[in-house]
Amino acid sequence: MKSECSLQPNTVPRTVVIGGGAAGIAAARHLHDAGQAVLLVEATNRLGGRARSATLSPTSGTVDLGCGWLHSALRNAWTRIAEQRRMAIDRSTANWGVQWRDLGYPPADQQAFALARREWDSAAHAALGGPDYPLSDFIASDSPANPMIDAISGFANGAALSAVSLHDWAAYEDAATDDNWALPSGYGTLIVDHAAGLPVRLLTPVTRIDHRHRTLRLDTPAGTIEADHVILCVPTTALTGEAITFEPPLPAKHHAAASLPLGIADKVFLAVDRPIWPADAHLIGNPRSACTASHRLSPFGRPIVESFFGGPCAEALEDENAATAFAIDELVALLGSDWRTRFTPLAATRWRQEPWIGGSYSHARVGAAGQRSILAEPVDDRLFFAGEACSSHDFSTAHGAHDTGVAAAARVLALCGASA
């Protein structure tokens, strides 16, 4: 059934955007600024989704509990938005590959790892012309760098190498650039600020979408909302269970979402007494273990440590206390026992337990890279889908979410005869 927008006299096209994360905000902003009637509904009590900034202590400054880097910053739409809003951008190089003072990681070991990683990358790319494989198939079984490569998969993909599609990984890697910048006032701050002035309803989960008739009916605990178009900007977890049901059902969307599960990446924040390292220094906790954290020391020069866990390592840490203890233990092992009393826990995230979210960012199961385009495909030119999992090459990022949200909004505008 092809949508024609509202045709009654004195009415305007109505679009409901479901999900107040980066994609939903971008879609609603694009429609609103084009003069279209739009409503943004969000299941939780806040906007931002997996982008969330907070101030944890008087000296912590603003930290990002979720996404925190302007990846591929020169082509990242959020960079332009930050510049327009005159938000400060830290354009210095991320030090992820630098071990401060080589603690616990001698230069010879770092060089051996770099070589092993290049060999793994080359072997993976050489296989792209064939069938899909798990990324773990390309690591030499006897390489001492294996645990560190798997740890990096946890950081980057939210999952172990054995769970990640070669074809999906390459689509991201070959499009990404090395300009990774940061926002001292918070990525989440920027994304939420982009929603200023939009019509928003918080605490409004959509539990059922009836698309049997020309007017769409959205069931919520507060009543039914009618719309001509809907843009769903929700995590894949919302489409795989019973959070949102469709009448009639959409089995292809359900299968696509299940093929693009959310991995996990969590953070621990520690206050530190009298840090001795420079701003934005870095430590890998244990380069010989797949379960280790990437520790960002004094981001923006603040007296804190941001410890980042991913994949099975993050899953294995039972709660915030376990994650915090793990981070402190790794740091003390590198810095010395006297440092234990110099760290004070501030916060720890558990994105797997976040209501209506249930994870961090998507990866494709082996053989399922093509499911991203299936997830993104509109239904009857009335139901549209956006979010990082719908991006063909910028998945797992806030800019990928933004771009899919704008693309969905542009399609709605085109159907309604408006300029995109």
ZALOZA-401123 format. One line per field, with one value per residue (C-alpha): residue number from 1; x, y negated, z. Coordinates in pm, 1 decimal, decimal comma. Each point is the difference from the previous one (the first is absolute). Layout:
<atoms>
num = [NUM | ...]
X = [X | ...]
Y = [Y | ...]
Z = [Z | ...]
</atoms>
This chain:
<atoms>
num = [1 | 2 | 3 | 4 | 5 | 6 | 7 | 8 | 9 | 10 | 11 | 12 | 13 | 14 | 15 | 16 | 17 | 18 | 19 | 20 | 21 | 22 | 23 | 24 | 25 | 26 | 27 | 28 | 29 | 30 | 31 | 32 | 33 | 34 | 35 | 36 | 37 | 38 | 39 | 40 | 41 | 42 | 43 | 44 | 45 | 46 | 47 | 48 | 49 | 50 | 51 | 52 | 53 | 54 | 55 | 56 | 57 | 58 | 59 | 60 | 61 | 62 | 63 | 64 | 65 | 66 | 67 | 68 | 69 | 70 | 71 | 72 | 73 | 74 | 75 | 76 | 77 | 78 | 79 | 80 | 81 | 82 | 83 | 84 | 85 | 86 | 87 | 88 | 89 | 90 | 91 | 92 | 93 | 94 | 95 | 96 | 97 | 98 | 99 | 100 | 101 | 102 | 103 | 104 | 105 | 106 | 107 | 108 | 109 | 110 | 111 | 112 | 113 | 114 | 115 | 116 | 117 | 118 | 119 | 120 | 121 | 122 | 123 | 124 | 125 | 126 | 127 | 128 | 129 | 130 | 131 | 132 | 133 | 134 | 135 | 136 | 137 | 138 | 139 | 140 | 141 | 142 | 143 | 144 | 145 | 146 | 147 | 148 | 149 | 150 | 151 | 152 | 153 | 154 | 155 | 156 | 157 | 158 | 159 | 160 | 161 | 162 | 163 | 164 | 165 | 166 | 167 | 168 | 169 | 170 | 171 | 172 | 173 | 174 | 175 | 176 | 177 | 178 | 179 | 180 | 181 | 182 | 183 | 184 | 185 | 186 | 187 | 188 | 189 | 190 | 191 | 192 | 193 | 194 | 195 | 196 | 197 | 198 | 199 | 200 | 201 | 202 | 203 | 204 | 205 | 206 | 207 | 208 | 209 | 210 | 211 | 212 | 213 | 214 | 215 | 216 | 217 | 218 | 219 | 220 | 221 | 222 | 223 | 224 | 225 | 226 | 227 | 228 | 229 | 230 | 231 | 232 | 233 | 234 | 235 | 236 | 237 | 238 | 239 | 240 | 241 | 242 | 243 | 244 | 245 | 246 | 247 | 248 | 249 | 250 | 251 | 252 | 253 | 254 | 255 | 256 | 257 | 258 | 259 | 260 | 261 | 262 | 263 | 264 | 265 | 266 | 267 | 268 | 269 | 270 | 271 | 272 | 273 | 274 | 275 | 276 | 277 | 278 | 279 | 280 | 281 | 282 | 283 | 284 | 285 | 286 | 287 | 288 | 289 | 290 | 291 | 292 | 293 | 294 | 295 | 296 | 297 | 298 | 299 | 300 | 301 | 302 | 303 | 304 | 305 | 306 | 307 | 308 | 309 | 310 | 311 | 312 | 313 | 314 | 315 | 316 | 317 | 318 | 319 | 320 | 321 | 322 | 323 | 324 | 325 | 326 | 327 | 328 | 329 | 330 | 331 | 332 | 333 | 334 | 335 | 336 | 337 | 338 | 339 | 340 | 341 | 342 | 343 | 344 | 345 | 346 | 347 | 348 | 349 | 350 | 351 | 352 | 353 | 354 | 355 | 356 | 357 | 358 | 359 | 360 | 361 | 362 | 363 | 364 | 365 | 366 | 367 | 368 | 369 | 370 | 371 | 372 | 373 | 374 | 375 | 376 | 377 | 378 | 379 | 380 | 381 | 382 | 383 | 384 | 385 | 386 | 387 | 388 | 389 | 390 | 391 | 392 | 393 | 394 | 395 | 396 | 397 | 398 | 399 | 400 | 401 | 402 | 403 | 404 | 405 | 406 | 407 | 408 | 409 | 410 | 411 | 412 | 413 | 414 | 415 | 416 | 417 | 418 | 419 | 420]
X = [0,0 | 156,4 | -22,4 | -143,2 | 29,3 | -308,7 | -225,3 | -285,9 | -39,0 | 185,8 | 210,8 | 373,1 | 195,9 | 54,2 | 314,0 | 79,1 | 363,1 | 42,0 | 319,8 | 178,4 | 360,6 | 234,0 | -199,5 | -338,3 | 114,1 | 163,2 | -313,6 | -234,8 | 230,5 | 12,6 | -378,3 | -66,6 | 244,6 | -167,9 | -330,6 | -158,7 | -220,3 | 198,3 | -13,3 | 296,9 | -97,2 | 247,0 | -58,2 | 228,0 | 11,8 | 281,9 | 122,5 | 332,1 | -34,5 | 348,7 | 145,0 | -3,6 | 213,8 | 19,9 | 198,5 | 110,3 | 186,8 | 109,6 | 331,9 | -103,9 | -133,6 | -254,6 | 59,6 | -167,6 | -155,5 | -75,7 | 149,3 | 286,9 | 199,6 | -65,1 | 118,2 | 98,4 | -36,3 | 63,0 | -305,5 | -200,4 | -321,2 | 18,5 | 331,3 | -175,8 | -285,4 | 246,9 | 176,9 | -330,1 | -79,3 | 351,1 | 70,3 | 366,8 | 152,8 | 321,9 | 173,2 | 307,2 | 89,5 | -152,0 | 277,1 | -158,2 | 314,2 | 241,8 | 84,5 | 98,9 | 360,7 | -29,5 | -134,9 | -51,8 | 41,5 | 363,5 | 66,8 | 102,9 | -337,9 | -180,2 | 184,9 | -78,0 | -367,1 | -4,8 | 150,3 | -246,6 | -290,1 | 114,4 | 31,9 | -347,8 | -142,8 | 167,1 | -122,8 | -353,3 | -5,9 | 143,0 | -302,1 | -263,4 | -68,7 | -126,1 | -270,7 | -40,4 | 205,0 | 39,9 | 286,3 | 167,8 | 81,5 | 280,9 | 211,5 | 300,9 | -75,6 | 344,7 | 16,6 | 58,6 | -190,7 | -329,0 | -141,4 | 67,9 | -160,6 | -308,4 | -6,5 | 1,0 | -293,3 | -181,1 | 67,3 | -82,7 | -277,6 | -133,4 | 52,4 | 270,9 | 167,3 | -170,9 | -342,6 | 72,9 | -54,1 | 303,9 | -208,6 | -169,4 | 328,1 | 166,5 | -288,3 | 65,3 | 378,9 | 37,6 | -225,4 | 137,1 | 274,0 | 251,0 | -130,6 | -162,4 | -78,6 | -169,7 | -240,6 | 93,3 | -363,5 | -117,6 | -120,2 | -326,4 | -35,7 | 30,8 | -248,5 | -264,2 | 48,0 | -79,5 | -356,0 | -64,0 | -342,5 | -126,6 | -341,2 | 94,3 | -185,9 | 214,5 | -108,8 | -203,3 | 96,7 | -168,8 | -102,8 | -196,2 | -16,9 | -310,4 | 83,7 | -298,6 | -165,3 | 109,3 | 19,3 | 252,5 | -103,6 | 265,2 | -97,4 | 161,9 | -85,5 | -136,1 | -227,7 | 11,3 | 185,6 | -92,9 | 245,7 | 49,6 | 363,5 | 210,9 | 378,0 | 122,2 | 335,4 | 31,5 | 278,6 | -22,0 | -87,2 | -338,4 | -84,2 | 108,3 | -219,9 | -344,0 | 81,9 | -169,2 | -241,4 | -132,6 | -341,6 | 44,0 | 333,9 | 328,3 | 202,7 | 274,5 | 66,0 | -0,4 | 252,9 | 219,9 | 6,7 | 85,2 | 286,5 | 138,9 | 23,8 | 130,1 | 341,9 | 107,2 | 244,2 | 3,6 | 196,3 | 126,9 | 85,9 | 246,6 | 113,1 | 376,5 | 202,0 | 299,3 | 33,3 | 358,8 | -68,5 | -73,4 | -350,7 | -152,2 | 265,7 | -91,2 | 61,3 | -109,7 | -48,7 | 132,9 | 108,0 | 25,5 | -366,9 | -313,9 | -173,6 | 159,1 | -93,5 | 115,1 | 71,7 | -21,5 | 204,4 | -108,5 | -220,8 | 17,9 | 244,3 | -259,1 | 90,7 | -192,7 | 56,6 | -248,4 | 33,7 | -162,4 | -102,5 | -152,2 | -136,9 | 14,0 | 218,7 | -271,6 | -264,7 | 193,2 | 18,6 | -305,7 | -81,0 | 133,1 | 204,6 | 171,3 | 82,6 | 135,0 | 215,0 | 135,9 | 98,0 | 173,8 | 181,8 | 136,2 | 118,9 | 160,8 | 180,1 | 162,1 | 50,5 | 78,6 | -189,7 | 12,3 | -240,1 | -292,5 | -100,2 | 33,2 | -294,7 | -358,0 | -286,0 | -238,3 | -222,2 | -23,8 | -233,3 | -199,7 | -145,4 | -129,9 | -236,5 | -119,3 | -378,6 | -112,1 | 364,4 | 164,7 | 348,1 | 252,6 | 33,7 | -74,1 | 215,9 | -111,2 | 2,5 | 211,0 | -179,0 | -240,0 | 167,2 | -272,2 | -265,5 | 85,0 | -160,1 | -302,2 | -44,3 | 20,7 | -251,1 | -333,9 | -329,7 | -274,3 | 160,4 | -156,6 | 224,6 | 362,9 | 295,6 | 313,5 | 277,3 | 362,0 | -89,5 | -158,3 | 324,8 | 189,0 | 345,0 | -30,1 | -183,8 | 88,1 | 42,3 | -207,7 | 71,5 | -123,3 | -318,9 | -31,0 | 39,9 | -258,6 | -244,6 | 42,1 | -30,4 | -329,2 | -133,0 | 99,9 | -200,4 | -305,8 | 44,0 | 27,8 | -323,8 | -174,6 | 123,7 | 224,4 | 363,1 | 242,7]
Y = [0,0 | -327,5 | -296,1 | -329,1 | -197,0 | -167,1 | -121,9 | -153,5 | -379,9 | -201,9 | 294,4 | 54,9 | 322,4 | 163,6 | 196,1 | 170,2 | 78,7 | 283,8 | -12,2 | -306,3 | 100,0 | -144,8 | 135,2 | -103,7 | -348,3 | -46,5 | 119,2 | -216,7 | -300,9 | 38,2 | 21,9 | -281,5 | -235,5 | 74,8 | -119,9 | 342,9 | 107,9 | 252,5 | 153,9 | 172,2 | 265,5 | 159,7 | 297,4 | -121,5 | -317,6 | -157,7 | -62,5 | 118,8 | 377,5 | 149,2 | -352,2 | -121,4 | -268,2 | -59,9 | -186,3 | 249,0 | -222,2 | -361,7 | 80,0 | 260,5 | -244,1 | 142,1 | 362,7 | 220,3 | 313,4 | 116,8 | -106,0 | -239,3 | -45,0 | -187,4 | 291,2 | -85,8 | -354,2 | -186,6 | 162,9 | 40,5 | -205,6 | -58,1 | -183,0 | -254,9 | -30,6 | -53,5 | -269,0 | -173,5 | -0,2 | -122,5 | 299,8 | 60,1 | 295,2 | 167,7 | 87,7 | 157,3 | 356,5 | 276,7 | 191,2 | 346,6 | 151,4 | -162,4 | 170,9 | -268,4 | 62,2 | 345,8 | 127,3 | 377,1 | -10,2 | -18,4 | -157,2 | 335,8 | 148,4 | -302,4 | 40,2 | 371,8 | -74,1 | -268,2 | 247,2 | 274,7 | -239,7 | -109,9 | 363,5 | 75,4 | -305,5 | 97,4 | 358,1 | -116,5 | -243,9 | 261,8 | 220,5 | -262,4 | 137,8 | 328,2 | 107,6 | -161,8 | 125,1 | -90,5 | -239,8 | 249,8 | 220,2 | -233,0 | 5,3 | 227,5 | 256,5 | -28,2 | -380,0 | -151,4 | -304,8 | 192,6 | -112,2 | -367,0 | 20,2 | 159,2 | -269,7 | -265,2 | 175,5 | -35,5 | -374,2 | -55,2 | 252,1 | 68,4 | 369,2 | 263,4 | 50,4 | 337,4 | -170,1 | -273,3 | 16,4 | -60,4 | -178,8 | -224,7 | -87,5 | -91,1 | -228,0 | -208,3 | 18,4 | -99,8 | -305,4 | -123,4 | -260,7 | -60,8 | -341,3 | 78,3 | -314,2 | -64,9 | -249,4 | -137,1 | -88,5 | 345,5 | 178,6 | 72,6 | -368,8 | -86,7 | 262,5 | -89,5 | -371,1 | 68,7 | 82,1 | -349,2 | -125,4 | 332,0 | 134,9 | 286,3 | 244,2 | 184,4 | 313,6 | 97,9 | 348,6 | 116,5 | 360,7 | 75,0 | -143,3 | 74,3 | -63,6 | 173,8 | -324,3 | -327,1 | -168,6 | 165,8 | 65,3 | 8,6 | 146,4 | -150,9 | 21,2 | -354,9 | 83,2 | 41,7 | -240,5 | -25,6 | -87,0 | 1,3 | 108,8 | 157,0 | 1,5 | 267,6 | -93,3 | 269,6 | 247,9 | 342,3 | 139,6 | -176,3 | 186,5 | 349,4 | 50,5 | -120,9 | -362,3 | -106,6 | 220,5 | -62,2 | 70,2 | 162,3 | 147,7 | -87,9 | 323,1 | -132,3 | -289,6 | 233,3 | 227,9 | -292,4 | -142,3 | 340,7 | 27,4 | -334,2 | 43,6 | -266,0 | 70,4 | -149,8 | -274,6 | -142,1 | -263,2 | -51,4 | -348,0 | -57,4 | -317,5 | -2,5 | -184,5 | -190,3 | 160,2 | 7,9 | 53,0 | -260,8 | -70,0 | 273,9 | 260,9 | 365,3 | 345,9 | 346,0 | 191,3 | 339,8 | 44,8 | 375,9 | 48,9 | -27,0 | -128,3 | -334,4 | -366,5 | -297,5 | -269,7 | -363,1 | -200,3 | -354,8 | -73,2 | -374,1 | -27,5 | 87,4 | 204,2 | 308,3 | 330,0 | 133,8 | 377,8 | 166,5 | 368,0 | 182,1 | 327,7 | 318,0 | -176,4 | -256,3 | 272,6 | 203,2 | -280,2 | 63,2 | -351,4 | -352,2 | 101,0 | 282,9 | -224,8 | -272,1 | 244,9 | 146,9 | -345,2 | -95,8 | 333,6 | -43,8 | -354,7 | 94,4 | 291,5 | -249,6 | -299,7 | 158,2 | 102,0 | -348,4 | -119,1 | 206,4 | -265,2 | -275,6 | 120,0 | -81,0 | 163,0 | -245,0 | 204,0 | 312,0 | 68,8 | 316,6 | -54,5 | 356,5 | -81,0 | -338,0 | 16,2 | -29,3 | 16,1 | 323,4 | -41,3 | -231,7 | 31,2 | 249,0 | 252,5 | 238,7 | 371,4 | 198,0 | 7,6 | -278,1 | -322,8 | -42,4 | -16,6 | -366,6 | -104,0 | 221,4 | -161,9 | -347,6 | 67,0 | -187,9 | 185,8 | -129,8 | -346,5 | -55,1 | 181,8 | -111,3 | 131,7 | -179,5 | 39,0 | 105,7 | 361,1 | -122,5 | -157,8 | 200,7 | -121,3 | -238,0 | 236,5 | -12,1 | -379,1 | -305,8 | -146,8 | 317,1 | -33,3 | -368,0 | 61,3 | 278,6 | -218,0 | -287,0 | 240,0 | 138,7 | -350,9 | -103,4 | 288,5 | -110,8 | -354,8 | 123,9 | 197,7 | -307,5 | -216,9 | -205,7 | -88,4 | 235,5]
Z = [0,0 | -108,9 | 237,0 | -122,2 | 327,0 | 146,0 | -276,8 | 198,0 | -18,0 | 261,7 | 112,3 | -22,7 | -30,6 | 336,4 | 78,4 | 328,7 | 71,5 | 249,9 | 203,1 | 135,0 | -69,4 | -259,7 | -296,3 | 132,7 | 91,8 | -340,4 | -182,1 | 203,8 | -32,3 | -380,0 | -30,3 | 245,6 | -167,7 | -334,0 | 145,5 | 38,5 | 288,8 | 201,7 | 345,9 | 165,6 | 256,1 | 237,9 | 231,0 | 281,0 | 204,2 | -199,3 | -353,2 | -139,7 | 4,0 | -5,3 | 12,3 | 357,8 | 162,0 | 374,1 | 263,6 | 264,3 | 243,9 | 41,3 | -171,1 | -258,2 | -254,3 | -243,3 | -95,1 | -258,9 | 141,5 | -354,7 | -332,7 | 54,9 | -321,2 | -322,1 | -213,2 | -359,1 | 123,5 | -325,5 | -160,5 | 319,0 | -8,2 | 373,7 | -48,8 | -221,1 | 250,1 | 285,2 | -199,7 | -74,2 | 371,4 | 81,0 | 220,1 | 72,0 | -186,8 | 110,5 | -328,2 | 156,5 | -93,8 | 206,6 | 176,0 | -13,6 | -149,7 | 246,6 | 329,4 | 249,3 | 108,9 | -162,1 | 332,9 | -15,2 | -376,9 | -118,3 | -341,8 | -147,6 | 95,7 | -143,3 | -327,8 | -13,4 | 58,2 | -271,1 | -246,2 | 94,7 | -34,9 | -346,3 | -107,2 | 133,5 | -177,2 | -328,7 | 21,2 | 73,1 | -290,5 | -235,4 | 71,4 | -80,4 | -347,7 | 143,3 | 243,2 | 337,1 | 294,3 | 367,3 | 56,5 | 228,7 | -301,4 | -102,6 | 316,1 | 6,0 | 268,8 | 158,4 | 8,6 | 346,3 | -126,3 | -22,3 | 337,2 | -72,2 | -344,8 | 157,1 | 268,3 | -272,3 | -164,9 | 331,0 | 0,6 | -368,5 | -61,9 | 347,0 | -74,7 | -36,6 | -337,4 | -33,4 | 1,2 | -255,4 | -376,6 | -220,5 | -263,1 | 255,3 | 172,6 | -329,5 | -101,2 | 311,2 | 0,5 | -362,5 | 41,1 | 334,3 | 27,6 | 277,7 | 106,8 | 335,1 | 196,1 | 331,3 | 156,0 | 343,3 | 67,0 | -105,3 | -312,0 | 177,7 | 80,9 | -369,1 | -115,3 | 259,1 | -66,2 | -367,3 | 111,0 | 140,1 | -105,6 | -133,1 | 104,8 | 234,2 | 221,6 | 252,1 | 186,3 | -306,2 | -114,1 | -318,3 | 55,2 | -318,8 | -350,9 | -203,9 | -365,8 | -157,6 | -106,7 | -157,0 | 339,7 | 228,0 | 358,9 | 272,6 | 336,4 | 309,0 | 371,9 | -29,8 | -292,2 | -377,2 | -227,7 | -367,7 | -273,5 | -374,6 | 30,4 | 270,7 | 22,5 | 239,1 | 151,3 | 261,9 | 83,8 | -160,5 | 342,3 | -23,3 | -320,3 | 101,6 | 304,8 | 95,3 | 75,9 | -324,9 | -192,8 | -348,7 | -150,3 | -243,1 | 114,1 | -170,4 | 12,9 | -228,5 | 239,0 | 296,6 | -169,6 | -107,0 | 351,9 | 146,0 | -249,7 | 122,9 | 378,5 | 232,3 | 142,3 | 327,8 | 95,9 | 351,0 | 186,9 | 353,6 | 123,7 | 281,8 | 168,6 | 49,5 | 260,1 | -143,6 | -345,8 | -124,9 | -371,1 | -266,0 | -125,5 | -216,9 | 72,3 | -46,7 | 143,8 | -106,7 | 322,9 | -105,6 | -363,4 | 50,9 | 82,5 | -211,6 | 312,8 | 65,7 | 3,6 | -200,9 | 258,6 | -106,4 | 250,2 | 82,4 | -302,0 | -75,5 | 291,8 | 264,4 | 311,5 | -109,6 | -179,8 | -253,0 | -32,2 | -301,0 | -16,0 | -296,6 | -124,3 | 210,9 | 256,4 | 70,3 | 1,2 | 257,1 | 256,5 | 211,8 | 114,8 | 47,8 | 304,1 | -186,5 | -295,5 | 227,8 | 196,0 | -324,7 | -130,0 | 323,5 | 18,6 | -353,0 | 70,4 | 330,3 | -166,2 | -238,4 | 227,8 | 337,8 | 312,6 | 153,2 | -271,4 | 130,0 | 251,6 | -261,0 | -209,2 | 95,1 | -193,3 | -164,8 | -231,4 | -214,3 | -290,3 | -67,9 | -346,3 | -23,9 | 287,4 | -132,6 | -48,7 | -364,8 | -117,1 | 111,5 | -144,7 | -159,1 | -378,2 | -273,0 | -180,3 | -271,9 | 60,9 | -245,0 | -334,2 | 98,9 | -117,2 | -263,0 | 269,8 | 62,8 | -329,0 | 71,1 | 341,3 | -157,0 | -279,9 | 38,5 | 18,3 | -232,0 | 1,5 | 341,4 | 244,9 | -12,6 | 196,3 | 118,8 | 255,3 | 3,6 | -86,9 | -326,1 | -122,2 | -261,5 | 111,0 | 298,1 | 233,1 | 368,8 | -18,1 | 81,1 | -342,1 | -166,1 | 203,8 | -93,5 | -371,8 | -10,4 | 191,9 | -245,0 | -296,6 | 132,1 | 61,8 | -351,6 | -143,4 | 195,9 | -127,8 | -358,8 | 34,7 | 131,6 | -284,9 | 226,0 | -52,6 | 176,8]
</atoms>
